[in-house]
């Protein structure tokens, strides 16, 4: 497949690096996970029909937008998505999706500016998470994100050493493919001998704390989505095993009711491979069909 075009598009206070996959007239906008980048949608974009263009921004503090200034936070990212949808949609509603933290960001954007979007696909994210009162939020993030967060403070001697770190990840290594490798290599920066992730840890922590304390915001947005909405979720979690990111009781609580989003379990996937594995074809199919 052709690699994406890299665009720098205006948002409040700077620009965002946006990856454009495809050249079709129909516009989709995709928001990535908390330590990810727009390259996580490479496999999904390849599965979309030719009439689509998918625009996947690197959110503030990640990828080519690592130097775009904060403050960070889900509302700030959601407002960035709304600005991109306004500029890219050319007066027409845009199809919107998000994975993991990006699902929460997309949900927030659709709730704030529903007229900009014609559908909302949540991929293994978007449901309110419960945190015990008084919990140390940074400790919760350390436990939940595990290797994804640990890599942000490390340097690697070579690009291949960085790739090998990901190959050892239990949710990625057994399913390694060209899309995963492209996603990993896109994230590398730094001088020779001290290669590292482009992701800024302060952005991850600010966004993560807000995600853990915004259950009410997400609950209100899920109660009656303003656009057709669907949740796709994985049976396995961030380490490729149970529990999943979204346990079944949580899914049952927030989906399937009157006015709420529908939900579908994508069997044989984990939190990452639901988007970076062969299931990308299913995700693309559901995305295209959602508003028809």
C-alpha positions as CSV (number, residue, x, y, z in Angstrom):
1,X,0.0,0.0,0.0
2,X,1.0,3.6,-0.4
3,X,2.4,5.2,2.8
4,X,0.4,8.1,4.1
5,X,0.9,11.8,3.2
6,X,2.0,13.8,6.2
7,X,0.1,17.1,6.7
8,X,0.5,19.9,9.3
9,X,-2.9,21.3,9.9
10,X,-3.8,24.3,12.2
11,X,-5.3,23.9,15.6
12,X,-5.5,26.3,18.6
13,X,-1.9,27.3,19.4
14,X,-0.1,25.5,16.7
15,X,-0.5,22.6,14.2
16,X,-1.1,18.9,14.4
17,X,0.7,16.3,12.2
18,X,-2.1,14.5,10.4
19,X,-1.5,11.3,8.3
20,X,-3.7,11.1,5.3
21,X,-4.5,7.6,4.0
22,X,-6.3,7.4,0.6
23,X,-7.5,10.0,-1.8
24,X,-11.2,9.5,-1.9
25,X,-13.9,12.2,-1.5
26,X,-15.5,10.8,1.6
27,X,-13.8,11.9,4.8
28,X,-13.0,9.9,8.0
29,X,-11.2,11.1,11.1
30,X,-9.5,8.8,13.5
31,X,-8.1,9.4,17.0
32,X,-5.4,7.0,18.4
33,X,-4.6,5.6,21.9
34,X,-2.9,7.2,24.8
35,X,0.7,6.3,23.8
36,X,0.0,5.8,20.1
37,X,0.0,7.8,16.9
38,X,-2.0,8.2,13.7
39,X,0.0,5.3,12.2
40,X,-2.1,2.9,14.3
41,X,-4.8,3.2,11.7
42,X,-2.6,2.1,8.8
43,X,-4.3,-1.4,8.6
44,X,-7.8,0.0,8.9
45,X,-7.2,2.6,6.2
46,X,-6.1,-0.1,3.8
47,X,-9.4,-1.9,4.3
48,X,-11.6,1.1,3.5
49,X,-13.1,1.4,0.0
50,X,-11.4,3.6,-2.5
51,X,-13.9,6.4,-2.1
52,X,-12.6,7.1,1.4
53,X,-9.8,9.3,2.8
54,X,-8.9,8.6,6.4
55,X,-7.2,11.5,8.3
56,X,-5.4,10.3,11.5
57,X,-3.9,13.0,13.6
58,X,-1.0,12.6,16.0
59,X,-2.6,14.1,19.1
60,X,-0.8,16.8,21.1
61,X,2.3,15.3,22.7
62,X,2.7,12.4,20.3
63,X,4.3,11.6,17.0
64,X,4.7,14.6,14.7
65,X,2.7,16.7,17.1
66,X,5.0,16.0,20.1
67,X,6.0,19.7,20.2
68,X,2.5,21.1,19.8
69,X,2.0,22.9,23.1
70,X,-0.4,21.8,25.8
71,X,-2.4,21.9,27.9
72,X,-3.4,18.4,27.0
73,X,-6.6,16.6,28.2
74,X,-9.5,14.9,26.5
75,X,-11.5,18.1,26.0
76,X,-8.5,19.8,24.3
77,X,-8.0,16.8,22.0
78,X,-11.7,16.7,21.3
79,X,-11.7,20.4,20.3
80,X,-8.7,19.6,18.0
81,X,-10.8,16.9,16.3
82,X,-13.7,19.3,15.9
83,X,-11.3,21.8,14.3
84,X,-10.0,19.2,11.9
85,X,-13.5,18.0,11.1
86,X,-14.6,21.5,10.3
87,X,-11.6,22.1,8.0
88,X,-11.5,18.7,6.3
89,X,-15.3,18.2,6.0
90,X,-15.8,21.1,3.6
91,X,-19.3,21.6,5.0
92,X,-20.2,17.9,5.1
93,X,-20.3,15.6,8.2
94,X,-17.3,13.5,8.8
95,X,-17.1,9.9,9.9
96,X,-15.4,9.6,13.3
97,X,-13.7,6.8,15.0
98,X,-11.3,6.4,17.9
99,X,-9.3,3.6,19.6
100,X,-8.7,3.2,23.3
101,X,-8.1,6.8,24.7
102,X,-9.0,8.0,21.2
103,X,-12.5,6.5,21.6
104,X,-13.0,8.7,24.7
105,X,-11.7,11.7,22.7
106,X,-14.0,10.9,19.8
107,X,-17.0,10.4,22.1
108,X,-16.3,13.8,23.7
109,X,-15.9,15.5,20.3
110,X,-19.2,14.1,19.0
111,X,-21.0,15.2,22.1
112,X,-19.6,18.7,21.9
113,X,-20.2,19.3,18.1
114,X,-22.6,16.5,16.8
115,X,-23.3,18.4,13.6
116,X,-19.8,17.8,12.4
117,X,-20.1,14.0,12.4
118,X,-22.4,11.4,10.8
119,X,-21.2,8.3,12.8
120,X,-19.1,7.3,15.8
121,X,-17.2,4.0,16.0
122,X,-15.6,3.3,19.4
123,X,-12.9,0.7,19.3
124,X,-12.1,-0.9,22.7
125,X,-12.7,2.3,24.6
126,X,-15.2,5.0,25.4
127,X,-17.0,3.5,28.4
128,X,-16.8,5.1,31.9
129,X,-14.1,3.6,34.1
130,X,-14.4,3.3,37.8
131,X,-11.5,4.3,40.1
132,X,-11.6,3.7,43.9
133,X,-12.0,6.9,45.9
134,X,-8.6,8.3,46.9
135,X,-6.7,6.1,44.5
136,X,-3.2,7.3,43.3
137,X,-4.0,8.0,39.7
138,X,-0.4,7.8,38.5
139,X,0.0,4.4,40.2
140,X,-3.2,3.3,38.4
141,X,-1.7,4.4,35.1
142,X,1.6,2.6,35.8
143,X,-0.3,-0.6,36.6
144,X,-2.7,-0.4,33.7
145,X,-0.4,0.8,30.9
146,X,2.6,-1.3,31.9
147,X,5.1,-1.6,29.0
148,X,3.4,1.1,27.0
149,X,4.3,3.7,29.7
150,X,7.6,2.2,30.8
151,X,9.2,2.7,27.4
152,X,8.7,6.4,27.5
153,X,11.6,6.8,30.0
154,X,14.0,4.5,28.1
155,X,16.5,5.0,25.3
156,X,17.6,2.4,22.8
157,X,20.9,1.9,21.0
158,X,19.3,1.3,17.6
159,X,16.0,1.4,15.8
160,X,16.0,-2.4,15.7
161,X,16.4,-2.5,19.5
162,X,13.3,-0.4,19.9
163,X,11.4,-2.7,17.5
164,X,12.6,-5.7,19.5
165,X,11.2,-4.1,22.6
166,X,7.8,-4.2,21.0
167,X,8.3,-7.7,19.6
168,X,8.6,-8.9,23.2
169,X,5.3,-7.4,24.1
170,X,2.8,-10.3,24.8
171,X,-0.1,-8.6,23.0
172,X,2.0,-7.7,19.9
173,X,4.8,-10.2,19.3
174,X,2.7,-13.3,18.6
175,X,0.8,-11.3,16.0
176,X,3.6,-9.3,14.4
177,X,2.9,-7.9,10.9
178,X,3.9,-5.0,8.6
179,X,1.3,-2.7,10.1
180,X,2.6,-3.2,13.7
181,X,6.2,-2.7,12.5
182,X,5.3,0.5,10.6
183,X,3.4,1.8,13.7
184,X,6.5,1.1,15.9
185,X,9.1,2.6,13.6
186,X,7.0,5.8,13.1
187,X,7.3,6.4,16.8
188,X,11.1,6.5,16.9
189,X,13.1,9.7,17.4
190,X,16.3,10.9,19.1
191,X,20.0,10.9,18.2
192,X,22.0,7.8,17.2
193,X,22.7,5.6,20.2
194,X,19.8,7.1,22.2
195,X,16.7,6.4,20.2
196,X,13.4,6.8,22.0
197,X,9.7,7.2,21.7
198,X,8.3,10.5,20.3
199,X,5.5,10.4,23.0
200,X,5.8,12.9,25.9
201,X,5.2,11.3,29.2
202,X,3.6,14.5,30.7
203,X,0.9,14.4,28.0
204,X,0.2,10.7,28.7
205,X,-0.1,11.3,32.4
206,X,-2.3,14.4,32.1
207,X,-4.6,12.7,29.7
208,X,-4.7,9.5,31.7
209,X,-5.6,11.3,34.9
210,X,-8.4,13.1,33.1
211,X,-9.6,9.8,31.6
212,X,-9.8,8.2,35.0
213,X,-11.8,11.1,36.6
214,X,-14.2,11.9,33.8
215,X,-16.7,9.1,34.1
216,X,-19.6,11.5,34.4
217,X,-18.7,13.2,31.1
218,X,-18.6,9.9,29.3
219,X,-21.8,8.7,30.8
220,X,-23.7,11.8,29.7
221,X,-22.3,11.4,26.1
222,X,-23.2,7.7,26.0
223,X,-26.8,8.2,27.3
224,X,-28.1,9.4,24.0
225,X,-25.4,9.7,21.3
226,X,-26.2,12.4,18.8
227,X,-25.0,10.3,15.9
228,X,-25.2,6.6,15.0
229,X,-22.7,4.9,17.4
230,X,-21.2,1.4,17.7
231,X,-18.7,-0.1,20.1
232,X,-16.4,-2.8,19.0
233,X,-14.5,-4.5,21.9
234,X,-11.9,-7.1,22.3
235,X,-12.0,-10.2,24.7
236,X,-8.3,-9.7,25.7
237,X,-6.6,-6.7,27.2
238,X,-3.4,-4.7,27.0
239,X,-1.2,-7.6,27.7
240,X,-2.9,-10.0,25.3
241,X,-4.8,-11.8,28.1
242,X,-7.8,-11.4,30.4
243,X,-9.1,-9.1,31.7
244,X,-10.1,-7.1,28.7
245,X,-9.9,-3.3,28.6
246,X,-13.7,-3.3,28.7
247,X,-15.1,-6.2,30.8
248,X,-18.4,-7.7,29.7
249,X,-20.4,-6.3,32.7
250,X,-19.2,-2.8,31.8
251,X,-20.2,-3.2,28.2
252,X,-23.6,-4.6,29.1
253,X,-24.2,-1.6,31.5
254,X,-23.5,1.1,28.9
255,X,-24.6,-0.4,25.6
256,X,-27.7,-1.9,24.0
257,X,-30.2,0.2,25.8
258,X,-32.8,2.6,24.4
259,X,-30.9,5.4,22.6
260,X,-27.4,4.1,23.6
261,X,-24.8,2.6,21.3
262,X,-24.8,-1.0,20.2
263,X,-21.8,-3.2,20.9
264,X,-20.1,-6.1,19.2
265,X,-17.3,-8.4,20.6
266,X,-14.6,-9.0,18.0
267,X,-13.5,-12.5,18.8
268,X,-9.8,-13.5,18.7
269,X,-8.5,-10.0,19.4
270,X,-6.7,-8.1,22.1
271,X,-6.7,-4.4,22.8
272,X,-4.1,-3.8,20.1
273,X,-4.8,-6.4,17.4
274,X,-8.5,-5.4,17.2
275,X,-7.0,-2.5,15.1
276,X,-3.5,-3.7,14.1
277,X,-4.3,-7.3,13.2
278,X,-6.5,-9.0,10.7
279,X,-9.6,-7.8,12.5
280,X,-9.0,-4.4,10.8
281,X,-11.0,-5.6,7.9
282,X,-14.0,-6.2,10.2
283,X,-13.5,-2.8,11.9
284,X,-13.5,-1.1,8.4
285,X,-16.6,-2.9,7.4
286,X,-18.5,-1.9,10.5
287,X,-17.3,1.7,10.1
288,X,-18.5,2.1,6.5
289,X,-21.8,0.5,7.2
290,X,-22.6,2.3,10.5
291,X,-24.5,5.3,9.1
292,X,-26.1,3.6,6.1
